[in-house]
């Protein structure tokens, strides 16, 4: 929920959070939000977004080692601690628990979010839909603070933040109860694991045991019949989960088509994580990701103040901010099926070209000081954000492979989080050097992102052709070997 900061920020301002940091001159002028106050609130968000990103690597490690239940329990605890700290921070003015509270909320979110993907393994036939739903829920979580702000304004502030955060304690409680009562302690088997079980269940020789020799013929027949019935019942259960033979064959064929369409599948499969991290495939994607994460979080934290300066109107900037609060969760959910179609059918090079085009458009319209451009910028931004997260994981899977996916993806996200700590410095630079005018910084992000993006797209397109040529050669060599009689093929290796 911490990425709904843009919707929560007006409530923080209304409640006078960090108002004590304002100078006497600013208080006398009755400014809505003063310089130091705005910087501290943006830091409040920057630390939380950094926590989300940096924690992905250790949380992934805990998930792999101890399973989803342990992660969910830790996540519930963190969400509860975060809610309590935030609630008391609003209730007791002398207690500054805002930043620590937001850190725990961010940490709890990561611990709950990452294990949620394992639910897809419970229904392998609908795994794609479930993953898309979980991703959509991640995007929609930004709406939690939006709904609260609407209630806050409708009640004229009577539904205070402390009431909201104490009421929010019901969420970790529900998660904890669901984990203990509904979910399995060790998580669900993945599709490859289920397919391995299916192969074992198909093996009729498992009905015969060595100990059968010690039994009479009648007892052996009965036991083998029982074993066969048990094995066939397992096959029937696995058929319900995985689908019948035709469905599984169609799924494998579709997966092969998806790999072929990517144009880069297997580019660095089989190499160590260290070798992969030294390659341009990793370096270019990491540079682009670090830059875009910093830029996106900077925009989320400062959208209202950006347009106040660019448009010279508090009312117009508030309208754009309100539109953004709604568009961020809605756009993420609405774009999910289209993103899935793009990732499944477009080559990785073309997918990255679409991504870089959006990066450029967001940078361009974000630098235009016009009211209409603000809405266009928001629309492109809410499409870019979910596409970027999805494209990054898809790219890592196709290029680096599943064996090193956790280390590669986790490292990229972790580095992005660490660099995001520079966001307060960018805020200060924006105030001090450019007097609050965001156009120079937005233009810098746009130009640098476009340049790095174009280099990445060209590199992937060129290398993709090389990968496809190499794979075609290997397939041709394999076909030639299949056409050679076995005796001749063996003599070649003698």
C-alpha positions in Angstrom: 0.0 0.0 0.0 3.0 2.3 0.4 3.0 3.2 -3.3 -0.3 5.0 -2.8 1.7 7.8 -1.1 0.4 10.4 -3.6 -3.1 9.8 -2.4 -2.0 9.8 1.3 0.1 13.0 1.1 -2.8 15.5 1.1 -4.0 13.8 4.4 -0.5 14.1 5.9 -0.5 17.8 4.9 -4.0 18.3 6.3 -3.0 16.7 9.6 0.1 18.9 9.9 2.6 16.1 9.7 6.2 17.6 10.0 4.7 21.1 10.1 7.1 21.8 13.0 9.9 21.8 10.4 8.6 25.0 8.7 10.3 28.3 9.3 8.5 31.2 11.1 8.3 33.0 7.8 6.6 30.1 6.0 4.2 29.7 8.9 3.3 33.4 8.8 2.7 33.2 5.1 0.5 30.2 5.8 1.9 28.1 2.9 0.1 24.8 2.4 3.3 22.8 2.6 6.8 24.2 3.3 10.2 23.3 1.9 11.5 21.1 4.8 8.1 19.6 5.4 7.8 18.5 1.8 11.3 17.0 1.8 10.7 15.0 4.9 7.4 13.6 3.6 9.1 12.7 0.3 11.8 11.0 2.4 9.1 9.1 4.3 8.0 7.6 0.9 11.6 7.1 -0.5 12.6 5.0 2.5 9.5 2.8 2.2 10.0 2.3 -1.6 13.6 1.5 -1.0 12.6 -1.0 1.7 10.3 -2.7 -0.8 13.0 -3.1 -3.4 16.0 -4.0 -1.2 14.0 -6.5 0.9 13.0 -8.5 -2.3 16.4 -10.4 -2.2 16.4 -11.5 1.5 12.6 -12.2 1.4 13.1 -14.4 -1.7 15.8 -16.3 0.1 13.6 -16.9 3.1 10.8 -17.9 0.8 13.0 -20.5 -0.9 14.3 -21.9 2.3 11.4 -21.8 4.7 8.3 -21.6 2.5 5.4 -19.2 2.0 3.8 -19.7 5.5 6.9 -18.4 7.3 7.0 -15.4 5.0 3.3 -14.7 5.5 3.6 -14.9 9.3 6.5 -12.5 9.3 4.7 -10.2 6.8 1.6 -10.2 9.1 3.7 -9.2 12.0 5.4 -6.4 10.1 2.1 -5.0 8.8 0.7 -5.1 12.4 3.8 -3.3 13.8 3.7 -0.8 11.0 0.0 0.0 11.5 0.5 0.4 15.3 3.5 2.7 14.8 1.6 4.8 12.3 -1.5 4.9 14.4 0.3 6.1 17.5 2.4 8.6 15.5 -0.9 10.3 14.5 -2.4 9.9 18.0 0.6 11.2 19.9 2.1 14.3 18.3 5.4 14.0 20.2 5.9 10.4 18.9 7.6 10.4 15.4 6.8 6.9 14.3 5.9 7.7 10.7 9.1 6.6 8.9 9.6 3.4 11.0 5.9 2.7 10.6 6.1 3.0 6.8 9.2 0.9 6.7 7.4 -1.9 8.5 4.4 -1.5 6.2 6.7 -1.8 3.1 8.5 -4.8 4.6 5.3 -6.5 5.4 4.0 -5.9 1.9 7.0 -7.6 0.4 6.8 -10.6 2.7 3.1 -11.1 1.8 3.3 -10.3 -1.9 6.2 -12.6 -3.0 4.7 -15.8 -1.5 1.3 -15.0 -3.1 2.6 -16.1 -6.5 2.8 -19.7 -5.2 -1.0 -19.8 -5.1 -0.8 -20.3 -8.9 0.7 -23.7 -8.3 -2.5 -24.8 -6.6 -4.4 -24.4 -9.9 -1.8 -25.1 -12.7 -4.5 -25.0 -15.4 -5.2 -21.4 -14.5 -1.8 -20.3 -13.4 -1.5 -17.5 -15.9 -4.8 -16.0 -14.8 -3.9 -16.2 -11.2 -0.4 -14.6 -11.7 -2.1 -11.8 -13.6 -4.6 -11.4 -10.8 -1.9 -11.2 -8.1 0.0 -8.7 -10.2 -3.2 -6.7 -10.7 -3.7 -6.8 -6.9 -0.2 -5.4 -6.4 -1.1 -2.5 -8.7 -4.5 -2.0 -7.1 -3.0 -1.9 -3.6 -2.1 1.8 -4.3 -5.9 2.4 -4.1 -6.1 1.7 -0.3 -4.9 5.1 0.6 -7.1 6.6 -2.1 -10.2 5.1 -0.6 -9.1 6.3 2.8 -8.5 9.8 1.6 -12.0 9.9 0.0 -13.5 8.8 3.3 -11.3 11.3 5.2 -12.6 14.1 3.0 -16.2 12.9 3.1 -16.1 12.9 6.9 -14.3 16.2 7.0 -11.4 14.6 8.8 -13.5 12.9 11.5 -12.2 9.5 10.4 -8.7 10.3 11.5 -5.6 8.5 10.3 -5.1 6.8 13.7 -8.6 5.3 13.4 -7.7 4.1 9.9 -4.4 2.5 10.8 -5.7 0.8 13.9 -8.6 -0.5 11.8 -6.1 -1.7 9.2 -4.8 -4.2 11.8 -7.6 -6.5 10.7 -5.7 -7.1 7.4 -2.6 -8.8 8.9 -5.0 -10.7 11.2 -7.0 -12.1 8.2 -3.7 -13.0 6.4 -2.4 -14.9 9.4 -5.7 -16.8 10.0 -5.9 -17.7 6.2 -2.3 -19.0 6.3 -2.9 -21.2 9.3 -6.4 -22.5 8.3 -6.5 -22.5 4.5 -3.0 -22.7 3.1 -0.6 -25.6 3.1 2.5 -25.1 5.4 5.1 -25.9 2.8 3.3 -24.2 -0.2 2.1 -25.9 -3.4 4.0 -28.1 -5.8 5.2 -26.3 -9.0 4.1 -27.6 -12.4 7.5 -29.4 -13.0 7.2 -31.1 -9.6 3.6 -32.2 -10.4 4.7 -33.5 -13.9 7.4 -35.6 -12.2 4.8 -37.0 -9.8 2.6 -37.7 -12.9 5.4 -39.7 -14.6 5.9 -41.7 -11.5 2.2 -42.4 -11.2 2.1 -43.6 -14.8 4.8 -46.2 -14.2 2.9 -49.5 -13.9 6.1 -51.2 -12.7 5.6 -49.5 -9.3 2.7 -51.9 -8.7 5.3 -54.7 -8.3 7.4 -54.8 -5.2 10.3 -57.2 -4.3 8.4 -58.2 -1.2 5.7 -59.8 -3.3 7.7 -63.0 -3.6 7.1 -63.7 0.0 3.3 -63.7 -0.5 0.8 -66.1 -2.0 -0.6 -65.5 -5.5 -4.0 -64.4 -4.2 -2.4 -61.9 -1.8 -0.1 -60.6 -4.5 -3.1 -60.1 -6.9 -5.0 -58.2 -4.3 -2.1 -56.0 -3.3 -1.2 -55.2 -6.9 -4.8 -54.3 -7.6 -4.9 -52.0 -4.6 -1.6 -50.3 -5.7 -3.0 -49.9 -9.2 -6.2 -48.3 -7.9 -4.2 -46.0 -5.7 -1.9 -45.1 -8.6 -4.8 -44.5 -10.9 -6.6 -42.3 -8.4 -3.4 -40.2 -8.1 -3.4 -39.9 -11.9 -7.0 -38.8 -11.9 -6.2 -36.1 -9.3 -3.2 -34.9 -11.2 -5.3 -34.8 -14.4 -7.6 -32.4 -12.7 -4.7 -30.2 -11.7 -2.6 -30.4 -14.8 -5.2 -31.1 -17.4 -5.5 -34.1 -19.7 -2.8 -35.2 -22.1 -4.1 -33.0 -24.9 -4.2 -30.0 -22.7 -0.6 -30.6 -21.4 0.6 -31.1 -25.0 -1.1 -27.9 -26.1 0.5 -26.1 -23.1 4.0 -27.4 -24.0 3.5 -26.4 -27.6 2.4 -22.9 -26.6 5.4 -22.6 -24.3 7.7 -23.6 -27.1 6.1 -21.0 -29.4 6.5 -18.4 -26.7 10.2 -19.2 -26.4 10.7 -19.1 -30.1 8.8 -15.8 -30.4 11.1 -14.1 -27.7 14.1 -14.4 -30.0 16.5 -14.5 -27.0 15.4 -17.6 -25.1 18.4 -19.3 -23.6 20.9 -16.5 -24.4 22.8 -16.9 -21.1 21.2 -20.1 -19.8 23.8 -22.4 -18.2 26.2 -19.6 -17.2 26.9 -18.7 -13.6 25.2 -15.7 -12.0 28.6 -14.0 -11.9 29.2 -14.4 -15.6 25.7 -13.2 -16.3 26.1 -10.1 -14.2 29.2 -9.1 -16.1 27.4 -9.3 -19.5 25.9 -6.3 -21.3 22.5 -8.1 -21.0 22.6 -7.5 -17.3 24.4 -4.2 -17.1 22.2 -2.4 -19.6 18.9 -3.7 -18.1 20.1 -2.8 -14.6 21.1 0.8 -15.7 17.7 1.3 -17.3 15.8 -0.2 -14.3 17.7 1.8 -11.7 17.0 5.0 -13.6 13.3 4.3 -14.2 12.6 3.2 -10.6 14.2 6.4 -9.3 12.3 8.4 -11.8 8.9 6.7 -11.2 9.2 7.1 -7.4 10.3 10.7 -7.8 7.1 11.3 -9.8 4.8 9.5 -7.3 6.2 11.5 -4.5 6.2 14.9 -6.2 3.4 14.9 -8.8 1.3 17.6 -7.1 4.2 20.0 -6.3 5.5 19.4 -9.9 2.3 20.6 -11.5 1.8 23.4 -9.0 5.0 24.9 -10.3 4.6 24.0 -14.0 1.0 25.2 -14.2 1.1 27.9 -11.5 -2.2 26.7 -10.1 -2.9 24.7 -7.0 -6.4 23.8 -8.2 -5.2 22.4 -11.6 -2.4 20.4 -10.0 -4.8 19.0 -7.5 -7.0 17.8 -10.4 -4.1 16.0 -12.0 -3.1 14.5 -8.7 -6.7 13.2 -8.1 -6.7 11.7 -11.6 -3.4 10.1 -10.9 -4.6 8.6 -7.6 -7.4 6.8 -9.5 -5.5 6.0 -12.7 -2.5 4.4 -10.9 -4.4 1.3 -9.5 -7.0 1.2 -12.3 -4.5 1.5 -15.1 -2.3 -1.3 -13.6 -5.2 -3.7 -13.4 -6.7 -2.8 -16.8 -3.4 -3.1 -18.5 -2.6 -6.6 -17.1 -4.2 -8.8 -19.8 -2.7 -6.6 -22.6 0.7 -6.8 -21.0 0.4 -10.6 -20.9 -0.5 -10.7 -24.6 2.5 -8.5 -25.4 5.0 -10.6 -23.4 3.6 -13.9 -24.9 3.5 -12.9 -28.6 6.1 -10.2 -29.2 9.9 -10.7 -29.4 11.9 -9.5 -26.4 13.5 -6.8 -28.6 10.1 -5.5 -29.8 8.7 -5.6 -26.2 11.7 -3.5 -25.1 11.1 -1.1 -28.0 7.5 -0.6 -26.7 8.9 -0.1 -23.2 11.5 2.5 -24.3 8.8 4.3 -26.4 6.7 4.7 -23.2 9.8 5.8 -21.3 10.3 8.5 -23.9 6.7 9.6 -24.0 6.5 9.9 -20.2 9.6 11.9 -20.2 8.4 14.2 -23.1 4.9 14.9 -21.7 6.3 15.2 -18.2 8.4 18.1 -19.3 5.5 20.0 -20.9 4.0 22.8 -18.7 0.4 22.3 -20.0 -2.7 21.1 -18.2 -3.6 18.6 -21.0 -0.1 17.3 -21.1 -0.3 16.4 -17.4 -3.2 14.0 -18.0 -1.5 12.5 -21.0 1.6 12.0 -18.9 -0.3 10.3 -16.2 -2.0 7.9 -18.7 1.4 6.9 -20.2 2.9 6.6 -16.7 0.3 4.2 -15.3 0.8 2.0 -18.4 4.6 2.1 -18.1 4.8 1.1 -14.5 3.1 -2.3 -14.6 4.6 -3.0 -18.0 8.1 -2.3 -16.6 7.8 -4.6 -13.7 6.4 -7.4 -15.9 8.9 -6.9 -18.7 11.8 -6.9 -16.3 10.9 -10.3 -14.8 10.1 -11.7 -18.3 13.4 -10.5 -19.6 15.3 -12.1 -16.7 13.6 -15.4 -17.2 14.1 -15.6 -21.0 17.7 -14.3 -21.0 19.2 -15.6 -17.8 17.1 -18.7 -17.0 15.3 -20.0 -14.0 18.4 -21.4 -12.3 19.8 -17.9 -11.5 16.5 -15.9 -11.8 16.3 -15.2 -8.0 19.8 -13.8 -7.8 19.6 -11.8 -11.0 16.1 -10.3 -10.5 16.7 -9.8 -6.8 20.0 -8.0 -7.5 18.4 -5.7 -10.0 15.6 -4.8 -7.7 18.0 -4.4 -4.7 20.3 -2.1 -6.6 17.3 0.0 -7.7 16.2 0.3 -4.1 19.6 1.4 -2.9 19.9 4.1 -5.7 16.4 5.3 -4.7 17.9 6.6 -1.5 19.1 9.5 -3.7 15.5 10.6 -4.2 15.7 13.1 -1.3 18.9 14.6 -2.8 17.0 15.0 -6.1 14.2 16.7 -4.2 16.7 19.1 -2.6 18.4 19.8 -6.0 15.0 20.5 -7.5 14.2 23.1 -4.7 17.6 24.7 -4.4 19.0 24.7 -8.0 15.8 24.9 -10.0 13.5 26.7 -7.5 11.0 23.8 -7.6 10.8 23.7 -11.4 10.8 19.9 -12.3 11.4 20.4 -16.1 15.2 20.2 -16.0 15.2 17.0 -13.9 12.3 15.4 -15.9 14.2 16.2 -19.1 17.4 14.7 -17.8 15.6 11.5 -16.9 13.9 11.4 -20.3 17.0 11.9 -22.3 19.2 9.5 -20.3 16.4 6.9 -20.2 15.8 7.1 -23.9 19.6 6.8 -24.7 20.1 3.8 -22.5 16.9 2.3 -23.7 17.8 2.6 -27.4 21.2 1.0 -26.7 19.5 -1.9 -24.9 17.0 -2.4 -27.7 19.7 -2.4 -30.4 21.9 -4.7 -28.4 19.0 -7.2 -27.8 17.9 -7.1 -31.4 21.4 -7.8 -32.7 22.2 -10.4 -30.1 18.8 -12.0 -30.6 19.5 -12.7 -34.3 22.9 -14.3 -33.3 21.1 -16.4 -30.7 18.5 -17.6 -33.2 21.2 -18.4 -35.8 23.2 -20.4 -33.3 20.1 -22.3 -32.2 19.2 -23.0 -35.8 22.7 -24.4 -36.4 22.4 -26.6 -33.4 19.0 -27.9 -34.5 20.2 -28.6 -38.0 23.2 -30.5 -36.6 20.8 -32.5 -34.4 18.6 -33.3 -37.4 21.6 -34.5 -39.4 22.6 -36.8 -36.6 19.1 -38.2 -36.4 19.3 -39.0 -40.1 22.6 -40.9 -39.7 22.5 -44.6 -38.9 23.3 -45.4 -35.3 26.4 -47.5 -36.1 27.9 -44.6 -38.2 27.0 -42.0 -35.6 28.8 -44.1 -32.9 31.9 -44.5 -35.1 32.2 -40.7 -35.3 32.8 -40.6 -31.6 35.3 -43.5 -31.4 
